[in-house]
Every structure is written in C-alpha cells, then in structure tokens.
Amino acid sequence: MFTFADVSVVMGTYNEEAAIGTVLDDIAEVTDGEAEVVCVDGSSDRTPEIARERGATVIEQEPQGYGVAVREAILTPDRPIVVTTDCDDTYPMEQLPEFLALINEGYDVVSGDRLYHGAEAMPAFNRFGNHAFAAVASVLMGARVHDTTTGMRAYRREVVEDIEWTENTGLSAELLIRPLMRGYAIREHPIAYGERAGETKLDPLQGGAAIAKSIVKVALEERFR
C-alpha cells in the first residue's frame, strides 16, 4: 500500500506568487509533510522563492509553455506515485487522500473530473470548451471521458515513464488519452474546482485551438500505432 511518503506532487509554475504559498501549505497539511513537491519554474516574480521557503524542489526553466514545464516536473522525481496539479489554488488538495486510495485499489491513473459538479467557478466559455474537448476525445477513442484537460491527476510512475510525451499546450489531454488507449486502468474521480488566484496565462481561443489539435493528433496516433 502506497503512502504519501511515496508521492511526488508536481507542477509547472509561472508568476503564481498570489497562490503558490496556499497550494504548498495545503499539500503539506493534507500529507503531513510527507509528499515531495517539485516545481518547474519560469517566473519573474517571487513564486520560486515562496516555493523554496516551503520546502519545494524548484527547477528553473526558461518559459517554454505548459507542457514543457509539466513534462519536466513529472519525469524529474523518482517516487512511485506522481500527482500533477496547478499552482493557482483551483484544485482541492484536500482530496489527495482519495486519489491515493484509488491508486492503492489498483488504478494506474486517477484523473480529477472538474465538470462532474458543474465547475461553476470556471468561465462559461472554458466550461463549454472542456465539454467539447471531452466529446471529441470520446468519439476518437471509442471510450467515454468527461474531462480531458484537468490538471489534477495521479499516476503510477511506470505510466509516465513508459510513454513518450509530445504535446505542449495539449499535454493535459495527452496525459489521459495515451494511457487510456494503451489499456492502462483509468478512473475519473469527481473533484471540486475553485476560483483561481491570480491571472490566467492561457488565451482561451489560441489555447483551445491548440488543445483541440492535440486531442485529434494524439488519439489518431494511438489508434494507428
């Protein structure tokens, strides 16, 4: 049975000084300080200082996009369970025990479903887009999924090490699609979703187009591999 001493919580951080302290404090409280935290950071504000003050490992990286940072964060630690989250205080760290329990039940990937409860804190345009992404991915994969772009997931390490990740803006969708289509045991788990602290870095139109392109590309690659 895995415990939080086996868990690395990882994230890409970029100018999130408004929220990073709260997120890291929540992780420490929920895991009794046992979970390792890794941040891959390209910030120009105090985000990395705040993270280091709270005991996180900070890997500095020139800003190159969401996927580049998160991919580095996922592959850097060596603990057997990796949990991804965002650093804007939208994801419920208090639900980390539920994710770990599901991994211990035998799931390879546990994916937080923000849309199950309605995600009222999410802008309406983004909410519509996420429903559309899930619908397109479901058709292409031949399997129903509800939230392809959530940033909160738990993975067994062998999953993230066995797959070559290619996407940047669309990495969050790729991190669900490739494991699912390769037969790993996936569980979508309802999570609460809160108001973000600080300003969003993703342009909804350009980012949405990039995510949609990634979903189609990755699903077709997996179907014909």
RALIN-V916463 format. One record per backbone hydrogen bond with DSSP energy under -1.0 kcal/mol. NH is the residue of the N-H (numbers start at 1). CO is the residue of the C=O. E is the energy in kcal/mol with one decimal. If there is no record, write none. Layout:
BEGIN
nh->(NH/NH)
co->(CO/CO)
e->(E/E)
END
This chain:
BEGIN
nh->(6/7/8/9/10/11/13/19/20/23/24/25/26/27/28/29/30/31/33/34/36/38/39/40/41/42/50/51/52/53/54/55/56/57/59/61/69/70/71/72/73/74/75/76/81/82/83/84/85/93/95/96/99/100/101/102/103/104/106/107/108/109/110/111/112/113/118/122/127/128/129/130/131/132/133/134/135/136/137/138/139/140/141/142/143/153/154/155/156/157/159/160/161/162/171/174/175/176/177/178/180/181/182/183/184/187/189/191/194/197/207/208/209/210/211/212/213/214/215/216/217/218/219/220/221/222/223/224)
co->(3/4/81/36/83/38/40/16/16/19/20/21/22/23/24/25/26/27/28/31/7/9/57/11/59/13/46/47/48/49/50/52/51/37/39/41/65/66/67/68/69/70/71/72/6/155/8/153/10/91/92/93/95/96/97/98/99/100/103/102/185/185/154/187/152/189/115/119/123/124/125/126/127/128/129/130/131/132/133/134/135/136/137/138/138/84/110/82/108/80/156/156/157/158/168/170/171/173/173/174/176/177/178/180/179/109/111/113/90/88/203/204/205/206/207/208/209/210/211/212/213/214/215/216/217/218/219/220)
e->(-2.1/-1.4/-2.5/-3.5/-3.2/-1.8/-2.6/-1.7/-2.7/-2.2/-2.5/-2.3/-2.4/-2.2/-2.4/-2.3/-2.7/-2.3/-1.8/-2.0/-2.3/-2.3/-3.1/-2.2/-2.5/-1.9/-2.6/-2.3/-2.5/-2.4/-1.1/-2.0/-2.3/-2.8/-3.1/-3.0/-1.7/-2.7/-2.8/-1.7/-2.2/-2.6/-2.1/-1.3/-2.0/-2.6/-3.2/-2.7/-1.7/-1.2/-2.2/-1.9/-1.6/-2.4/-2.2/-1.9/-2.0/-2.3/-1.5/-1.8/-2.1/-2.0/-2.6/-2.9/-2.8/-3.1/-1.0/-1.9/-2.5/-2.6/-2.3/-2.5/-2.0/-2.2/-2.8/-2.1/-2.0/-2.6/-2.7/-2.3/-2.0/-2.4/-2.4/-2.0/-1.0/-1.1/-2.5/-2.8/-2.1/-2.7/-1.5/-1.1/-1.9/-1.5/-1.8/-2.1/-2.6/-1.3/-2.7/-2.0/-2.0/-2.6/-1.1/-1.4/-2.2/-2.2/-3.0/-2.0/-2.5/-2.5/-2.9/-1.3/-2.3/-2.1/-2.3/-2.5/-2.2/-2.1/-2.6/-2.1/-2.6/-3.1/-2.3/-2.2/-2.4/-2.5/-2.1/-1.9)
END
